[in-house]
Amino acid sequence: MNAEHIHLALNALVASGVLGLAALWGLAASRRGRRVPGWLVALVLVFGGIAAGLLGRAANLGGQIRHTEIRSGAIPAGAPGGEIGGAAAERGAAEPRGADEKP
């Protein structure tokens, strides 16, 4: 999962760089009073979508690396073998009390 995250992040960086250069080119053309070509506008829109998709996927994978609870196949906290009553009990952590139980 780490390798896929790194690969996607690198691709997102390249796509963002191309997007930035194309947008800078369009900005420079418009500042000089020239008309921005339609193909350049389309290129910026396409690379904007590609970069956004790659950045979103890389962010999601990064979240799965850091936050194990959002991985597919993760065991919910209250389920058998989950954190509460499973690994927490094995570590000696206290079980949560019910609303009607006194401390």
C-alpha positions as CSV (number, residue, x, y, z in Angstrom):
1,M,0.0,0.0,0.0
2,N,2.9,2.4,0.7
3,A,4.4,1.9,-2.7
4,E,1.1,2.5,-4.4
5,H,0.6,5.7,-2.4
6,I,4.1,7.0,-3.3
7,H,3.6,6.1,-7.0
8,L,0.2,8.0,-7.0
9,A,1.6,10.9,-5.2
10,L,4.5,11.3,-7.6
11,N,2.1,11.1,-10.6
12,A,-0.1,13.7,-8.9
13,L,2.9,15.9,-8.4
14,V,3.8,15.7,-12.1
15,A,0.2,16.3,-13.2
16,S,0.0,19.3,-10.9
17,G,3.3,20.7,-12.3
18,V,2.0,20.4,-15.9
19,L,-1.2,22.0,-14.8
20,G,0.7,24.9,-13.2
21,L,2.9,25.5,-16.2
22,A,-0.1,25.5,-18.6
23,A,-2.0,27.9,-16.3
24,L,1.0,30.1,-16.1
25,W,1.3,30.1,-19.8
26,G,-2.3,31.1,-20.2
27,L,-1.9,33.8,-17.5
28,A,1.1,35.3,-19.3
29,A,-0.7,35.2,-22.6
30,S,-3.7,37.0,-21.2
31,R,-1.5,39.6,-19.4
32,R,0.1,40.5,-22.8
33,G,-3.4,41.2,-24.2
34,R,-3.4,38.0,-26.3
35,R,-6.4,35.7,-26.5
36,V,-5.9,32.5,-24.6
37,P,-6.2,29.6,-27.1
38,G,-9.1,27.2,-26.6
39,W,-6.9,24.2,-26.6
40,L,-4.9,25.7,-23.7
41,V,-8.1,26.2,-21.7
42,A,-9.1,22.6,-22.4
43,L,-5.6,21.4,-21.4
44,V,-5.9,23.2,-18.1
45,L,-9.3,21.7,-17.4
46,V,-8.2,18.2,-18.3
47,F,-5.1,18.3,-16.2
48,G,-7.0,19.9,-13.4
49,G,-9.4,16.9,-13.3
50,I,-6.5,14.4,-13.6
51,A,-4.5,16.1,-10.9
52,A,-7.6,16.3,-8.6
53,G,-8.3,12.6,-9.1
54,L,-4.8,11.6,-8.5
55,L,-4.4,13.8,-5.4
56,G,-7.7,12.5,-4.0
57,R,-6.7,8.8,-4.5
58,A,-3.2,9.4,-3.0
59,A,-4.8,11.2,0.0
60,N,-7.3,8.3,0.5
61,L,-4.4,5.7,0.4
62,G,-2.5,7.9,2.8
63,G,-5.5,7.9,5.1
64,Q,-5.7,4.1,5.0
65,I,-2.1,3.8,5.9
66,R,-2.5,6.1,8.9
67,H,-6.1,5.3,9.9
68,T,-6.5,1.5,9.9
69,E,-10.2,1.9,10.7
70,I,-11.0,3.0,7.1
71,R,-9.3,0.1,5.4
72,S,-11.6,-2.4,3.7
73,G,-11.9,-5.5,5.9
74,A,-11.2,-3.7,9.1
75,I,-12.9,-5.1,12.2
76,P,-15.3,-2.6,13.9
77,A,-14.5,-1.6,17.4
78,G,-17.4,-3.4,19.1
79,A,-17.2,-6.7,17.1
80,P,-15.6,-9.9,18.4
81,G,-11.9,-9.5,17.8
82,G,-12.3,-5.7,17.5
83,E,-10.6,-3.2,19.8
84,I,-13.1,-3.2,22.6
85,G,-13.2,-6.5,24.3
86,G,-10.6,-8.0,21.9
87,A,-7.1,-6.5,21.8
88,A,-8.0,-4.0,24.5
89,A,-9.0,-6.7,27.0
90,E,-5.8,-8.6,26.2
91,R,-3.8,-5.5,27.1
92,G,-5.7,-5.2,30.3
93,A,-7.7,-2.2,29.3
94,A,-11.0,-1.7,31.2
95,E,-14.2,-2.8,29.5
96,P,-16.7,0.0,28.9
97,R,-19.5,0.2,31.4
98,G,-23.2,0.2,30.5
99,A,-25.4,3.2,31.3
100,D,-27.0,1.4,34.3
101,E,-23.8,0.2,35.9
102,K,-22.2,2.2,38.7
103,P,-18.4,2.8,38.8
